[in-house]
Each structure stands twice: as C-alpha cells, then as structure tokens.
C-alpha cells in the first residue's frame, strides 16, 4: 500500500479509493503503525491514517481505518497528538467512541 495514496484519499474524502486500499488487508502490527510521511513546505511532518481520518470528520473513513487494524495510538509529528486527542479537541464524541471501541488507549 502506498502511504501517499492513502493520505491523499483520506484528505480528499475519497471513500471508494480508501476502501480499495485497505479492505481485505490487515495493517495491525505493521512496523510503520499507520504513519503516513510527507514533506510539507520543506519541513518534515507526519500524520497517521487514523489522525487523518479523524481530521476528515467522516465516520465511514474512520471506521475503514479502524477496521483495517491501523495503530490508533500512533502520534502525529510535530504536535505528537493521538487520534483520540484530535477527536476530543474537535468535540467529536462519536469518533471518540469509535476509537475507544477500536482499541485506542484512553490516557
């Protein structure tokens, strides 16, 4: 799976593309933990599949990512936020619930 394609699909809320990239695959325990690296304005940033899904505000996308087994506790850089933190800041209790049910650690 190409992380850049997945990140782009999530940001663009392209559910069919996300589904084609993740359904039937299990990303649980993968070395990268769902981290999607990219360069932005000559600086290094990274997000995770789950953090981008939360930022998209789309429940269906978040469920696809959770069900595919991506790491729900991996943090973004440089802010070092978990998807759960992002969902709580956005007051998205529906997403908080999905993340907790999917196994996110509640700190």
Beta strands, then each sheet from edge to edge (+ up, - down):
strand 1: 35-40
strand 2: 43-48
sheet 1: 1+ 2-
end
